[in-house]
Amino acid sequence: MGTLLLIRHGQASYGEVDYDRLSNRGQEQARALGRALARTRPLDAVYAGPLRRQQQTIAVAAAESAAHGIQLPRLETLPELAEYPAFEMLQHLVPKLVAEDPKFAALESEPTPRLLDEAFHAVLGKWSRDEWAVDGLERVSEFVERVRTGLDRVLRGRRSGARIAAITSAGPIGVAVGLAFGIPAERMVRTSIVIRNASITEMVFKSKDFDWQPDQLSLVTFNLTTHLDDLVTER
């Protein structure tokens, strides 16, 4: 059996124009992650998605781990580990949401954080059930298949006992958990909503040189944050 650690990036700069970068709290979380990785059995491989918040998380964590005497393996970037297109969905679908539900009309004049959150969850629900789609924008089925392809690249042909870390976002972690349990795409996305920043989800896997299947992946721990102490955040 091998071990796959699925790690969500640290807190991004939520609510700012340049969202895709770690906040000060996110950098602290990444350093805590680095200390945690320095205390565990050595990793054989480290992957990260291409988003800046994902890349910054592993860069800060690797530097902290090195400061504690443990060098992490060379990073490999996988496009398949990027998040679903959340901001693009909102950009294209919020006008439709406003047109269908009058309670969201204030988004165009006096948006509040609470109303923005409600709008995001409403749009995400429609997208995850494949009720709403945008031409040229990734559909939920395509997102699930993309993440599965990434998992195949990470796990295919791994030796027994291999330990791998993948720094990604909540959505791909929800998909990985969902594939292991065979749940629909909507529930995969719903699972992702509760995943905390810099949390660790541990899975074990059986891997072969061909035809990797989700039933070779099993969940051990989900959304672990004990390494973060008082730094826990959900967005």
MOTA-V627962 format. One record per residue. N is the residue number from 1. RES is the residue in three letters. NEAR is the number of other C-alpha atoms within 10 Angstrom. Layout:
BEGIN
N,RES,NEAR ; N,RES,NEAR
END
This chain:
BEGIN
1,MET,14 ; 2,GLY,17 ; 3,THR,22 ; 4,LEU,26 ; 5,LEU,22 ; 6,LEU,28 ; 7,ILE,29 ; 8,ARG,27 ; 9,HIS,34 ; 10,GLY,38 ; 11,GLN,29 ; 12,ALA,24 ; 13,SER,18 ; 14,TYR,13 ; 15,GLY,8 ; 16,GLU,10 ; 17,VAL,7 ; 18,ASP,10 ; 19,TYR,14 ; 20,ASP,16 ; 21,ARG,22 ; 22,LEU,24 ; 23,SER,17 ; 24,ASN,13 ; 25,ARG,17 ; 26,GLY,26 ; 27,GLN,23 ; 28,GLU,20 ; 29,GLN,30 ; 30,ALA,30 ; 31,ARG,24 ; 32,ALA,22 ; 33,LEU,27 ; 34,GLY,26 ; 35,ARG,23 ; 36,ALA,16 ; 37,LEU,22 ; 38,ALA,22 ; 39,ARG,12 ; 40,THR,9 ; 41,ARG,8 ; 42,PRO,15 ; 43,LEU,18 ; 44,ASP,14 ; 45,ALA,17 ; 46,VAL,20 ; 47,TYR,23 ; 48,ALA,29 ; 49,GLY,24 ; 50,PRO,19 ; 51,LEU,19 ; 52,ARG,15 ; 53,ARG,27 ; 54,GLN,30 ; 55,GLN,21 ; 56,GLN,23 ; 57,THR,30 ; 58,ILE,28 ; 59,ALA,18 ; 60,VAL,21 ; 61,ALA,26 ; 62,ALA,25 ; 63,ALA,18 ; 64,GLU,22 ; 65,SER,22 ; 66,ALA,15 ; 67,ALA,13 ; 68,HIS,14 ; 69,GLY,12 ; 70,ILE,18 ; 71,GLN,16 ; 72,LEU,21 ; 73,PRO,15 ; 74,ARG,11 ; 75,LEU,16 ; 76,GLU,13 ; 77,THR,18 ; 78,LEU,20 ; 79,PRO,14 ; 80,GLU,22 ; 81,LEU,27 ; 82,ALA,24 ; 83,GLU,19 ; 84,TYR,24 ; 85,PRO,13 ; 86,ALA,13 ; 87,PHE,10 ; 88,GLU,12 ; 89,MET,19 ; 90,LEU,18 ; 91,GLN,9 ; 92,HIS,15 ; 93,LEU,21 ; 94,VAL,20 ; 95,PRO,14 ; 96,LYS,12 ; 97,LEU,19 ; 98,VAL,16 ; 99,ALA,12 ; 100,GLU,11 ; 101,ASP,9 ; 102,PRO,9 ; 103,LYS,12 ; 104,PHE,18 ; 105,ALA,17 ; 106,ALA,13 ; 107,LEU,16 ; 108,GLU,10 ; 109,SER,7 ; 110,GLU,8 ; 111,PRO,12 ; 112,THR,11 ; 113,PRO,10 ; 114,ARG,9 ; 115,LEU,16 ; 116,LEU,16 ; 117,ASP,11 ; 118,GLU,13 ; 119,ALA,20 ; 120,PHE,19 ; 121,HIS,14 ; 122,ALA,15 ; 123,VAL,21 ; 124,LEU,22 ; 125,GLY,17 ; 126,LYS,16 ; 127,TRP,22 ; 128,SER,22 ; 129,ARG,17 ; 130,ASP,14 ; 131,GLU,10 ; 132,TRP,16 ; 133,ALA,17 ; 134,VAL,12 ; 135,ASP,7 ; 136,GLY,6 ; 137,LEU,13 ; 138,GLU,17 ; 139,ARG,20 ; 140,VAL,22 ; 141,SER,15 ; 142,GLU,12 ; 143,PHE,22 ; 144,VAL,25 ; 145,GLU,14 ; 146,ARG,20 ; 147,VAL,25 ; 148,ARG,21 ; 149,THR,14 ; 150,GLY,19 ; 151,LEU,21 ; 152,ASP,17 ; 153,ARG,14 ; 154,VAL,19 ; 155,LEU,22 ; 156,ARG,16 ; 157,GLY,14 ; 158,ARG,19 ; 159,ARG,14 ; 160,SER,13 ; 161,GLY,13 ; 162,ALA,17 ; 163,ARG,19 ; 164,ILE,22 ; 165,ALA,25 ; 166,ALA,27 ; 167,ILE,31 ; 168,THR,30 ; 169,SER,27 ; 170,ALA,28 ; 171,GLY,24 ; 172,PRO,30 ; 173,ILE,29 ; 174,GLY,24 ; 175,VAL,28 ; 176,ALA,24 ; 177,VAL,24 ; 178,GLY,23 ; 179,LEU,22 ; 180,ALA,17 ; 181,PHE,15 ; 182,GLY,14 ; 183,ILE,12 ; 184,PRO,15 ; 185,ALA,20 ; 186,GLU,19 ; 187,ARG,17 ; 188,MET,24 ; 189,VAL,25 ; 190,ARG,18 ; 191,THR,17 ; 192,SER,20 ; 193,ILE,14 ; 194,VAL,13 ; 195,ILE,25 ; 196,ARG,22 ; 197,ASN,27 ; 198,ALA,35 ; 199,SER,28 ; 200,ILE,26 ; 201,THR,23 ; 202,GLU,20 ; 203,MET,20 ; 204,VAL,19 ; 205,PHE,23 ; 206,LYS,21 ; 207,SER,20 ; 208,LYS,15 ; 209,ASP,10 ; 210,PHE,9 ; 211,ASP,9 ; 212,TRP,20 ; 213,GLN,17 ; 214,PRO,19 ; 215,ASP,12 ; 216,GLN,15 ; 217,LEU,23 ; 218,SER,19 ; 219,LEU,17 ; 220,VAL,12 ; 221,THR,12 ; 222,PHE,16 ; 223,ASN,20 ; 224,LEU,16 ; 225,THR,20 ; 226,THR,12 ; 227,HIS,18 ; 228,LEU,20 ; 229,ASP,9 ; 230,ASP,9 ; 231,LEU,17 ; 232,VAL,19 ; 233,THR,17 ; 234,GLU,13 ; 235,ARG,16
END
